[in-house]
Amino acid sequence: MLATKPGRVRYSILLMLFFVTSVTFADRSSLSIAGSALQADLGIDALTLGYIFSAFGWAYVIGQIPGGWLCDRFGARRVYGIALFSWSLFTLLQGLVGVLPLSWTIASLFLLRMAVGFAGAPCFPGNARIIAAWFPSAERATATAISSSAQYSATAIFAPLMGWVVQAMGWQYVFIVLGGFGLLFSIIWFRVIHGPREHPTITHAEFTHIESGGGLMDLEPRVGDSNGSQWRYFKLLLSHRTLIGLYLGQYCNNAITYFFLTWFPVYLVQARGMTILSAGFFTALPAISGFVGGVLGGLISDGLLRRGYSLTLARKLPIVCGLLLSSSMVLCIYVQSDAAVVGLMALAFFGKGFGSHGWTLVADISPRQIIGLSGGLFNTFGNLAAITTPIVVGYLVSRTGSFDSALVYVAANALLAVFFYLVVVGRIHRIDLDDLPVRTPATE
């Protein structure tokens, strides 16, 4: 008799994560699309724009560990939904700052970008927790790649649209449109997202498929899993070599991401002489390439795992190959045509997507009870690049009058990430809480 096929409810969960993550990254990159028009309208220099770009990163980093802990403590569904509503509201409010005096406009933009960053902090720890609950190990890289590749689809879909909005209506309307999208999705979120144990339409076959394949099953904390005492694991996570390598690798990897989300459209306008509308459309091609690379890398990683290769090889091979391709963006220094620049950036971001499996490793490696805390720490390290990359690039452009040194800086981060993943991470395996040398008092 043929075995009962598992259902597809988990894919509806993944589709929702994809849409919400797309909106998240569109909100993050909204300022980059509006950047040149905003800079001209407000009369600010590149370094000031770099600081405004970085405001998101300061708060996003500060919020990561609390955001991850909140997902473990109160459940990813509830915390993520509230976060989605909040960051969408703060995004929309950025469109209203133009009525203020100039000095207040700059200060208000900086503070609202910080608010968006802090409110959005639970997003990726929540993604990791939801995917770990809904997907067995042999499907997890593909699921994570699809949800993470939303960062590229967001640019491919929204960059041309937002470029047109800036051209036709002004930079303020970028924030109003994107904030409205997010508020709509926050309403849908609570109707769609549930854990496998609570979902009203999941079949027994799909539930068994997920559970037997290593899915964690729960979005809400179980008794004994999440409580205030888990904070004692914070320093111990930082003492585990595999996790340290993972965290440092994500920092370098995100330097590429935040160049793309902040300065890349500005680079096309100021260094390559494109119009804002053209830059929006040309930004879409590297983004599409990143999306294709991300999904392909996830499929290959899971395919290697199903064919019996070790978890270490299945995860590391796409990461290393992808990051090596990402470093090719430095060749933009030596080419003259716009087509060659866009082609090289498309290759670089294909590689970036192909090698972006850090969140898969968080789900594979982190202790089950504190995936949110570990993911928050992982994203704290990764998003330090949201602070440093916009400022470093702004400084280099202001100091040299050229983007060449900035491209070298970003490419060097890709190569450094290869070192961390290859040398420091070591063998990939699930870390149990017992592997962390915690002395639990007899009274606990």
Solvent accessible surface area in square Angstrom, and as a share of the most:
residue,aa,sasa,rsa
1,M,241,1.08
2,L,166,0.83
3,A,93,0.72
4,T,109,0.64
5,K,174,0.74
6,P,50,0.32
7,G,20,0.19
8,R,181,0.66
9,V,22,0.13
10,R,10,0.04
11,Y,86,0.33
12,S,52,0.34
13,I,0,0.00
14,L,10,0.05
15,L,95,0.47
16,M,10,0.04
17,L,0,0.00
18,F,29,0.12
19,F,84,0.35
20,V,0,0.00
21,T,0,0.00
22,S,7,0.04
23,V,3,0.02
24,T,5,0.03
25,F,8,0.03
26,A,1,0.01
27,D,1,0.00
28,R,15,0.06
29,S,12,0.08
30,S,1,0.01
31,L,1,0.00
32,S,4,0.03
33,I,13,0.07
34,A,0,0.00
35,G,0,0.00
36,S,18,0.11
37,A,22,0.17
38,L,0,0.00
39,Q,26,0.12
40,A,84,0.65
41,D,91,0.47
42,L,21,0.11
43,G,67,0.64
44,I,22,0.11
45,D,86,0.45
46,A,15,0.12
47,L,62,0.31
48,T,45,0.26
49,L,0,0.00
50,G,0,0.00
51,Y,102,0.39
52,I,3,0.01
53,F,8,0.03
54,S,0,0.00
55,A,0,0.00
56,F,9,0.04
57,G,0,0.00
58,W,105,0.37
59,A,4,0.03
60,Y,1,0.00
61,V,16,0.09
62,I,110,0.56
63,G,2,0.02
64,Q,0,0.00
65,I,27,0.14
66,P,53,0.33
67,G,3,0.03
68,G,0,0.00
69,W,49,0.17
70,L,60,0.30
71,C,1,0.01
72,D,2,0.01
73,R,90,0.33
74,F,76,0.32
75,G,0,0.00
76,A,0,0.00
77,R,60,0.22
78,R,119,0.44
79,V,15,0.09
80,Y,0,0.00
81,G,1,0.01
82,I,103,0.52
83,A,7,0.05
84,L,0,0.00
85,F,104,0.43
86,S,29,0.19
87,W,2,0.01
88,S,0,0.00
89,L,66,0.33
90,F,61,0.25
91,T,0,0.00
92,L,42,0.21
93,L,61,0.30
94,Q,0,0.00
95,G,7,0.06
96,L,92,0.46
97,V,6,0.03
98,G,38,0.36
99,V,133,0.76
100,L,70,0.35
101,P,85,0.53
102,L,97,0.48
103,S,81,0.52
104,W,161,0.56
105,T,3,0.02
106,I,46,0.23
107,A,49,0.38
108,S,19,0.12
109,L,0,0.00
110,F,60,0.25
111,L,115,0.57
112,L,30,0.15
113,R,5,0.02
114,M,54,0.24
115,A,25,0.19
116,V,3,0.02
117,G,0,0.00
118,F,108,0.45
119,A,14,0.11
120,G,3,0.03
121,A,1,0.00
122,P,10,0.07
123,C,0,0.00
124,F,11,0.04
125,P,0,0.00
126,G,0,0.00
127,N,5,0.03
128,A,4,0.03
129,R,8,0.03
130,I,0,0.00
131,I,2,0.01
132,A,0,0.00
133,A,0,0.00
134,W,0,0.00
135,F,3,0.01
136,P,6,0.04
137,S,39,0.25
138,A,35,0.27
139,E,34,0.15
140,R,1,0.01
141,A,0,0.00
142,T,25,0.14
143,A,2,0.02
144,T,6,0.03
145,A,1,0.01
146,I,46,0.23
147,S,2,0.01
148,S,9,0.06
149,S,1,0.00
150,A,0,0.00
151,Q,16,0.07
152,Y,5,0.02
153,S,10,0.07
154,A,1,0.01
155,T,9,0.05
156,A,19,0.15
157,I,103,0.52
158,F,22,0.09
159,A,3,0.02
160,P,20,0.13
161,L,68,0.34
162,M,2,0.01
163,G,0,0.00
164,W,131,0.46
165,V,3,0.02
166,V,11,0.06
167,Q,106,0.47
168,A,61,0.47
169,M,89,0.40
170,G,21,0.20
171,W,11,0.04
172,Q,45,0.20
173,Y,97,0.37
174,V,0,0.00
175,F,0,0.00
176,I,54,0.28
177,V,49,0.28
178,L,1,0.00
179,G,0,0.00
180,G,32,0.31
181,F,77,0.32
182,G,0,0.00
183,L,40,0.20
184,L,98,0.49
185,F,35,0.15
186,S,7,0.05
187,I,123,0.62
188,I,62,0.32
189,W,0,0.00
190,F,74,0.31
191,R,197,0.72
192,V,46,0.26
193,I,0,0.00
194,H,43,0.19
195,G,2,0.02
196,P,1,0.01
197,R,113,0.41
198,E,90,0.40
199,H,27,0.12
200,P,106,0.67
201,T,89,0.52
202,I,33,0.17
203,T,67,0.39
204,H,153,0.68
205,A,23,0.18
206,E,0,0.00
207,F,44,0.18
208,T,59,0.34
209,H,60,0.27
210,I,0,0.00
211,E,85,0.38
212,S,93,0.60
213,G,30,0.28
214,G,35,0.34
215,G,8,0.08
216,L,22,0.11
217,M,5,0.02
218,D,8,0.04
219,L,3,0.01
220,E,57,0.26
221,P,43,0.27
222,R,100,0.36
223,V,160,0.92
224,G,62,0.60
225,D,17,0.09
226,S,13,0.08
227,N,59,0.30
228,G,43,0.42
229,S,47,0.31
230,Q,5,0.02
231,W,95,0.33
232,R,80,0.29
233,Y,18,0.07
234,F,56,0.24
235,K,162,0.69
236,L,37,0.18
237,L,0,0.00
238,L,59,0.30
239,S,75,0.48
240,H,39,0.18
241,R,147,0.54
242,T,11,0.06
243,L,0,0.00
244,I,59,0.30
245,G,0,0.00
246,L,0,0.00
247,Y,1,0.00
248,L,58,0.29
249,G,0,0.00
250,Q,17,0.08
251,Y,51,0.19
252,C,1,0.01
253,N,4,0.02
254,N,14,0.07
255,A,0,0.00
256,I,0,0.00
257,T,9,0.05
258,Y,7,0.02
259,F,0,0.00
260,F,8,0.03
261,L,6,0.03
262,T,10,0.06
263,W,0,0.00
264,F,0,0.00
265,P,8,0.05
266,V,1,0.00
267,Y,5,0.02
268,L,0,0.00
269,V,34,0.19
270,Q,87,0.39
271,A,51,0.39
272,R,52,0.19
273,G,65,0.63
274,M,17,0.08
275,T,80,0.46
276,I,39,0.20
277,L,53,0.27
278,S,38,0.24
279,A,3,0.02
280,G,1,0.01
281,F,114,0.48
282,F,81,0.34
283,T,1,0.01
284,A,11,0.08
285,L,88,0.44
286,P,0,0.00
287,A,0,0.00
288,I,84,0.43
289,S,19,0.12
290,G,0,0.00
291,F,64,0.27
292,V,76,0.43
293,G,0,0.00
294,G,3,0.03
295,V,32,0.19
296,L,73,0.36
297,G,0,0.00
298,G,0,0.00
299,L,87,0.43
300,I,66,0.34
301,S,0,0.00
302,D,0,0.00
303,G,6,0.06
304,L,30,0.15
305,L,38,0.19
306,R,143,0.52
307,R,178,0.65
308,G,68,0.65
309,Y,106,0.40
310,S,68,0.44
311,L,44,0.22
312,T,32,0.19
313,L,72,0.36
314,A,0,0.00
315,R,0,0.00
316,K,21,0.09
317,L,83,0.41
318,P,1,0.01
319,I,0,0.00
320,V,20,0.11
321,C,59,0.35
322,G,0,0.00
323,L,0,0.00
324,L,89,0.44
325,L,64,0.32
326,S,0,0.00
327,S,19,0.12
328,S,19,0.12
329,M,1,0.00
330,V,39,0.23
331,L,83,0.42
332,C,0,0.00
333,I,41,0.21
334,Y,158,0.60
335,V,38,0.22
336,Q,158,0.70
337,S,58,0.38
338,D,57,0.30
339,A,79,0.61
340,A,36,0.28
341,V,0,0.00
342,V,4,0.02
343,G,38,0.36
344,L,30,0.15
345,M,0,0.00
346,A,13,0.10
347,L,73,0.37
348,A,0,0.00
349,F,1,0.00
350,F,52,0.22
351,G,0,0.00
352,K,4,0.02
353,G,1,0.01
354,F,25,0.11
355,G,1,0.01
356,S,20,0.13
357,H,0,0.00
358,G,4,0.04
359,W,19,0.07
360,T,0,0.00
361,L,1,0.00
362,V,0,0.00
363,A,1,0.01
364,D,7,0.04
365,I,0,0.00
366,S,0,0.00
367,P,1,0.01
368,R,68,0.25
369,Q,41,0.18
370,I,1,0.01
371,I,0,0.00
372,G,0,0.00
373,L,0,0.00
374,S,0,0.00
375,G,0,0.00
376,G,0,0.00
377,L,4,0.02
378,F,0,0.00
379,N,3,0.02
380,T,20,0.12
381,F,53,0.22
382,G,0,0.00
383,N,2,0.01
384,L,67,0.33
385,A,0,0.00
386,A,2,0.02
387,I,14,0.07
388,T,46,0.27
389,T,0,0.00
390,P,0,0.00
391,I,34,0.17
392,V,46,0.27
393,V,0,0.00
394,G,0,0.00
395,Y,104,0.39
396,L,36,0.18
397,V,16,0.09
398,S,63,0.40
399,R,172,0.63
400,T,76,0.44
401,G,66,0.63
402,S,42,0.27
403,F,10,0.04
404,D,64,0.33
405,S,38,0.24
406,A,0,0.00
407,L,1,0.01
408,V,76,0.44
409,Y,53,0.20
410,V,0,0.00
411,A,7,0.05
412,A,52,0.40
413,N,11,0.06
414,A,1,0.00
415,L,91,0.45
416,L,85,0.42
417,A,0,0.00
418,V,16,0.09
419,F,99,0.41
420,F,30,0.12
421,Y,1,0.01
422,L,92,0.46
423,V,76,0.44
424,V,28,0.16
425,V,2,0.01
426,G,26,0.25
427,R,158,0.58
428,I,5,0.03
429,H,56,0.25
430,R,84,0.31
431,I,0,0.00
432,D,72,0.37
433,L,31,0.15
434,D,129,0.67
435,D,77,0.40
436,L,5,0.03
437,P,105,0.66
438,V,35,0.20
439,R,224,0.82
440,T,77,0.45
441,P,70,0.44
442,A,111,0.86
443,T,132,0.77
444,E,115,0.52
